[in-house]
């Protein structure tokens, strides 16, 4: 068990991540004086990452996971061993900016009912643009599809200060997620069955169903390399996009909504598969089919997880719910950027 000397533990999950630690750990450690401990969790690396961190960065605490069972499992196991008031889950391929931590801490202390939050996330390779993993706050639409302000599907926006505010979101990026430790454990933590995608959305949804808020804090900025765990556009990414989204809905959505939403999503996933066939991308169609078989193959487990999540529901926080279809707005109405949606999320208060 690791007992932190500060209120906050910055927990970095690493798998063969030595090159990222070389680049980014010095900056993270330099900022630690502002009030956090740095913990690197080695997720059964096959190289010398753990030894390297221990030798080169003696101020960093370490945890070793014996068997790599995915991103969500690594974090879930590590956070059982860390005693702190707040956790910040920070992916190894993130660079922090000077002063990044204090605005997040201030937000957690200032905003009533705020369970978790994320900073502004920009693209490391071109720091003028938002990055896929969270951008300037993340939302869910009426059909259960996820999107971000500053990044809708494949359209990335340039950051020119248009999203310099503190708002309620539906979910905060797992790439840099600050969460109250007691609430994290209260709602059951990360679901390791999700493996490596959308596990933070599931956690945030359970927190919201328990009546808490999730926030985006623009005063803090970090930079994400992106695609170092699961490559963007890869079959693996596509598989988890389709399978895990169905899991999220079954675990957390209202029963009355699921009765009509699941048939609709089945049809829409079929349309997506047909679209790939027309483009000659047969592997992608097969991946969608495989995702559905994987989901229905463990239906009993997901129903069991739904029953457990349902026991935690108090009153559902509706912040960050986009009341229309983002798919129709983006592909049908050609509204490629957030401002074109003509919808304003709630300010944090």
C-alpha positions as CSV (number, residue, x, y, z in Angstrom):
1,X,0.0,0.0,0.0
2,X,1.3,3.5,-0.9
3,X,0.3,6.3,1.3
4,X,0.8,9.7,-0.4
5,X,2.5,12.6,1.3
6,X,0.2,15.0,-0.7
7,X,-3.5,15.0,-1.2
8,X,-3.1,14.0,-4.8
9,X,-1.5,11.0,-6.5
10,X,-0.6,11.4,-10.2
11,X,-0.8,7.8,-11.4
12,X,0.9,7.0,-14.7
13,X,0.2,3.6,-16.2
14,X,3.1,2.4,-18.3
15,X,3.7,-0.5,-20.7
16,X,7.2,-0.4,-22.3
17,X,6.9,3.4,-21.8
18,X,10.5,4.3,-21.3
19,X,10.7,6.7,-24.3
20,X,7.6,8.6,-22.9
21,X,9.1,8.8,-19.4
22,X,12.3,10.1,-20.9
23,X,10.3,12.9,-22.6
24,X,7.7,13.7,-20.1
25,X,8.5,12.5,-16.5
26,X,11.0,15.4,-15.8
27,X,8.2,18.0,-16.5
28,X,5.7,16.1,-14.4
29,X,8.2,15.7,-11.5
30,X,9.2,19.4,-11.7
31,X,5.6,20.4,-11.1
32,X,5.1,17.9,-8.2
33,X,6.0,20.6,-5.7
34,X,2.7,22.2,-6.4
35,X,1.1,19.3,-4.4
36,X,1.1,15.8,-5.7
37,X,3.0,12.5,-5.6
38,X,4.1,10.8,-8.8
39,X,3.4,7.0,-9.1
40,X,4.4,5.0,-12.1
41,X,2.5,1.7,-12.5
42,X,4.4,-0.8,-14.7
43,X,1.8,-2.9,-16.5
44,X,4.0,-6.0,-16.9
45,X,6.4,-4.3,-19.3
46,X,8.7,-6.6,-21.4
47,X,11.6,-4.2,-21.4
48,X,13.5,-2.4,-18.6
49,X,11.0,0.4,-18.0
50,X,10.5,-0.3,-14.3
51,X,14.2,-0.5,-13.5
52,X,14.9,2.6,-15.5
53,X,12.3,4.7,-13.7
54,X,13.5,3.4,-10.3
55,X,17.1,4.3,-11.1
56,X,16.6,7.6,-13.0
57,X,13.7,9.0,-11.0
58,X,14.1,8.0,-7.4
59,X,11.4,10.4,-6.2
60,X,8.8,8.5,-8.2
61,X,7.0,5.7,-6.4
62,X,6.4,2.5,-8.4
63,X,3.9,-0.3,-8.6
64,X,4.4,-3.4,-10.7
65,X,1.4,-5.3,-12.2
66,X,2.4,-9.0,-12.8
67,X,0.2,-9.7,-15.8
68,X,-0.9,-7.2,-18.4
69,X,-4.7,-7.6,-18.7
70,X,-5.3,-4.2,-20.3
71,X,-5.3,-0.5,-19.6
72,X,-8.4,-0.6,-17.4
73,X,-7.3,-3.6,-15.3
74,X,-3.8,-2.1,-14.7
75,X,-5.3,1.1,-13.3
76,X,-8.0,-0.7,-11.4
77,X,-5.5,-2.9,-9.6
78,X,-3.0,-0.1,-8.9
79,X,-5.6,2.3,-7.4
80,X,-6.6,-0.3,-4.8
81,X,-3.0,0.1,-3.5
82,X,-2.9,4.0,-3.4
83,X,-4.2,6.1,-0.5
84,X,-4.9,9.7,-1.5
85,X,-7.7,12.2,-1.5
86,X,-7.5,12.6,-5.3
87,X,-6.3,10.5,-8.1
88,X,-5.1,11.9,-11.5
89,X,-4.9,9.2,-14.1
90,X,-2.3,10.4,-16.5
91,X,-1.3,8.3,-19.6
92,X,2.4,7.9,-20.2
93,X,2.3,9.8,-23.5
94,X,1.1,13.1,-22.0
95,X,3.2,16.2,-21.5
96,X,2.1,18.7,-18.8
97,X,2.4,22.4,-19.0
98,X,3.7,24.7,-16.2
99,X,1.0,25.2,-13.6
100,X,-1.2,22.5,-15.0
101,X,-2.2,21.0,-11.7
102,X,-3.4,23.9,-9.6
103,X,-6.5,24.8,-11.7
104,X,-7.7,21.2,-11.5
105,X,-7.2,21.1,-7.7
106,X,-8.9,24.5,-7.3
107,X,-11.9,23.3,-9.3
108,X,-12.3,20.2,-7.2
109,X,-12.3,22.4,-4.1
110,X,-14.5,25.1,-5.6
111,X,-17.3,23.5,-7.4
112,X,-19.9,21.7,-5.3
113,X,-20.7,18.1,-6.3
114,X,-17.8,17.9,-8.8
115,X,-16.6,14.3,-8.7
116,X,-14.1,14.4,-11.6
117,X,-12.6,16.7,-14.2
118,X,-10.2,17.0,-17.1
119,X,-7.9,19.8,-18.4
120,X,-7.8,21.2,-22.0
121,X,-6.1,18.5,-24.1
122,X,-4.1,19.6,-27.1
123,X,-2.2,17.6,-29.7
124,X,1.5,17.2,-28.8
125,X,2.7,17.1,-32.4
126,X,0.9,20.3,-33.3
127,X,0.1,22.2,-30.1
128,X,-2.3,24.7,-31.8
129,X,-4.9,21.9,-32.3
130,X,-7.1,19.9,-29.9
131,X,-6.5,16.2,-29.5
132,X,-8.9,13.3,-30.0
133,X,-8.7,12.1,-26.4
134,X,-11.0,14.6,-24.6
135,X,-10.2,17.9,-26.3
136,X,-12.2,20.7,-24.6
137,X,-14.8,18.5,-22.9
138,X,-16.7,15.4,-23.8
139,X,-20.4,14.7,-24.3
140,X,-23.0,12.0,-25.1
141,X,-25.8,12.4,-27.6
142,X,-29.4,11.1,-27.6
143,X,-28.4,7.8,-29.3
144,X,-25.4,7.1,-27.0
145,X,-22.7,8.3,-29.3
146,X,-19.7,10.1,-27.8
147,X,-18.0,13.3,-29.0
148,X,-15.8,16.1,-27.9
149,X,-15.9,19.9,-28.1
150,X,-13.0,20.7,-30.3
151,X,-13.0,17.3,-32.0
152,X,-16.1,15.8,-33.6
153,X,-15.3,12.5,-35.3
154,X,-12.3,13.2,-37.5
155,X,-12.5,17.0,-37.4
156,X,-10.0,18.6,-35.1
157,X,-10.3,22.3,-34.3
158,X,-7.6,24.8,-33.8
159,X,-7.4,26.2,-30.3
160,X,-7.8,30.0,-30.3
161,X,-9.3,30.4,-26.9
162,X,-12.9,29.6,-27.9
163,X,-13.3,27.1,-25.2
164,X,-11.6,28.9,-22.3
165,X,-14.4,28.2,-19.7
166,X,-15.3,25.7,-17.0
167,X,-18.3,23.6,-18.0
168,X,-20.2,20.5,-17.1
169,X,-19.4,17.5,-19.4
170,X,-20.8,14.0,-19.6
171,X,-17.4,12.4,-19.3
172,X,-13.8,13.4,-18.7
173,X,-10.9,11.9,-20.7
174,X,-9.1,8.9,-19.1
175,X,-5.9,10.2,-20.6
176,X,-5.8,12.9,-17.9
177,X,-8.6,12.4,-15.4
178,X,-8.8,13.9,-11.9
179,X,-11.2,12.1,-9.6
180,X,-12.1,12.1,-5.9
181,X,-10.6,8.8,-4.6
182,X,-13.5,8.1,-2.2
183,X,-16.1,8.5,-4.9
184,X,-14.0,6.5,-7.3
185,X,-14.1,3.5,-4.9
186,X,-17.7,4.2,-3.9
187,X,-19.0,3.6,-7.4
188,X,-16.8,0.6,-8.0
189,X,-13.9,2.1,-9.9
190,X,-12.9,1.2,-13.4
191,X,-14.5,-1.8,-15.0
192,X,-11.5,-4.0,-16.2
193,X,-13.7,-5.9,-18.6
194,X,-13.7,-2.9,-20.9
195,X,-9.9,-3.5,-21.4
196,X,-8.7,-0.2,-22.9
197,X,-11.4,2.0,-24.3
198,X,-14.3,4.0,-22.8
199,X,-13.6,2.8,-19.3
200,X,-13.5,6.4,-18.1
201,X,-16.9,7.1,-19.8
202,X,-18.4,4.2,-17.8
203,X,-16.9,5.5,-14.6
204,X,-18.1,9.0,-15.2
205,X,-21.6,7.8,-16.1
206,X,-21.8,5.9,-12.8
207,X,-20.7,9.0,-10.9
208,X,-23.3,11.0,-12.7
209,X,-26.0,8.5,-12.0
210,X,-25.0,8.8,-8.3
211,X,-25.8,12.5,-8.6
212,X,-22.3,14.0,-9.1
213,X,-20.9,16.4,-11.8
214,X,-18.1,15.9,-14.2
215,X,-16.2,19.0,-15.4
216,X,-13.8,20.5,-18.0
217,X,-11.3,23.0,-16.6
218,X,-9.7,25.2,-19.3
219,X,-7.1,26.8,-17.0
220,X,-5.1,23.6,-17.1
221,X,-3.5,22.4,-20.4
222,X,-1.8,19.2,-21.3
223,X,-0.5,17.7,-24.5
224,X,-1.2,14.2,-25.8
225,X,0.8,12.3,-28.3
226,X,-2.1,9.9,-29.0
227,X,-2.5,6.5,-30.4
228,X,0.3,4.9,-28.4
229,X,-1.9,2.4,-26.6
230,X,-4.4,1.6,-29.4
231,X,-3.7,3.2,-32.8
232,X,-6.4,5.5,-34.1
233,X,-8.2,3.8,-37.0
234,X,-7.0,0.3,-36.1
235,X,-9.3,-2.7,-36.1
236,X,-8.7,-3.0,-32.4
237,X,-9.9,0.6,-31.8
238,X,-12.9,-0.1,-34.0
239,X,-13.7,-3.3,-32.1
240,X,-13.7,-1.5,-28.7
241,X,-15.6,1.5,-30.2
242,X,-18.6,-0.7,-31.1
243,X,-18.4,-3.3,-28.3
244,X,-17.7,-1.1,-25.3
245,X,-20.3,1.5,-26.4
246,X,-23.0,-1.2,-26.2
247,X,-21.7,-2.2,-22.8
248,X,-21.9,1.4,-21.5
249,X,-25.5,1.7,-22.6
250,X,-26.6,-1.6,-21.1
251,X,-24.8,-0.9,-17.8
252,X,-25.9,2.7,-17.3
253,X,-28.8,3.8,-19.4
254,X,-32.5,4.0,-18.3
255,X,-34.5,0.8,-19.0
256,X,-37.2,2.9,-20.8
257,X,-34.5,4.3,-23.1
258,X,-32.9,0.9,-23.8
259,X,-36.1,-0.6,-25.0
260,X,-36.0,1.6,-28.2
261,X,-32.3,2.5,-28.3
262,X,-30.9,-1.0,-28.6
263,X,-32.9,-1.9,-31.8
264,X,-31.9,1.5,-33.3
265,X,-28.3,1.0,-32.5
266,X,-28.4,-2.5,-34.0
267,X,-29.7,-1.0,-37.2
268,X,-27.2,1.9,-37.2
269,X,-24.2,-0.5,-36.6
270,X,-25.5,-2.5,-39.5
271,X,-25.5,0.6,-41.7
272,X,-21.9,1.3,-40.6
273,X,-21.0,-2.2,-41.6
274,X,-22.7,-1.9,-45.0
275,X,-20.9,1.5,-45.5
276,X,-17.5,-0.3,-45.0
277,X,-18.5,-3.0,-47.5
278,X,-19.3,-0.4,-50.1
279,X,-15.9,1.1,-49.6
280,X,-14.3,-2.3,-49.9
281,X,-13.2,-2.3,-46.3
282,X,-14.3,-5.9,-45.4
283,X,-12.1,-6.2,-42.4
284,X,-13.8,-3.3,-40.7
285,X,-17.3,-4.9,-41.4
286,X,-16.0,-8.1,-39.9
287,X,-14.7,-6.2,-36.8
288,X,-18.1,-4.7,-36.2
289,X,-19.7,-8.2,-36.4
290,X,-17.1,-9.6,-34.1
291,X,-17.8,-6.7,-31.6
292,X,-21.5,-7.6,-31.5
293,X,-20.8,-11.3,-31.0
294,X,-18.4,-10.4,-28.2
295,X,-21.0,-8.2,-26.5
296,X,-23.8,-10.8,-26.7
297,X,-21.5,-13.6,-25.8
298,X,-21.1,-12.0,-22.3
299,X,-24.6,-10.6,-22.0
300,X,-25.0,-12.3,-18.6
301,X,-22.0,-10.5,-17.2
302,X,-23.1,-7.1,-18.5
303,X,-26.5,-7.6,-17.0
304,X,-24.9,-8.5,-13.7
305,X,-22.8,-5.3,-13.9
306,X,-25.9,-3.3,-14.7
307,X,-27.6,-4.6,-11.5
308,X,-24.6,-3.6,-9.5
309,X,-24.5,-0.1,-11.1
310,X,-28.3,0.4,-10.6
311,X,-27.9,0.1,-6.8
312,X,-25.8,3.2,-6.8
313,X,-28.3,5.4,-8.7
314,X,-29.6,8.3,-6.6
315,X,-30.6,11.1,-9.0
316,X,-29.1,11.3,-12.5
317,X,-27.0,14.4,-13.3
318,X,-28.0,15.4,-16.9
319,X,-25.1,17.7,-17.5
320,X,-23.3,17.1,-20.8
321,X,-26.1,15.3,-22.6
322,X,-26.5,16.6,-26.1
323,X,-30.3,16.4,-26.9
324,X,-29.9,15.6,-30.6
325,X,-28.0,13.1,-32.8
326,X,-24.4,14.0,-33.3
327,X,-24.2,11.5,-36.2
328,X,-27.0,13.3,-38.1
329,X,-25.7,16.7,-37.3
330,X,-22.1,15.8,-38.5
331,X,-22.8,13.6,-41.5
332,X,-26.3,14.7,-42.5
333,X,-26.3,18.4,-41.8
334,X,-22.5,18.8,-42.3
335,X,-22.0,20.5,-38.9
336,X,-18.3,19.7,-38.5
337,X,-17.4,21.9,-35.5
338,X,-19.0,22.4,-32.1
339,X,-20.1,26.0,-32.7
340,X,-22.3,24.9,-35.6
341,X,-24.4,22.7,-33.2
342,X,-25.9,25.8,-31.6
343,X,-25.9,24.2,-28.2
344,X,-24.2,25.4,-25.1
345,X,-23.3,23.1,-22.2
346,X,-23.9,24.3,-18.7
347,X,-21.2,26.3,-16.8
348,X,-19.9,24.8,-13.7
349,X,-21.1,26.4,-10.5
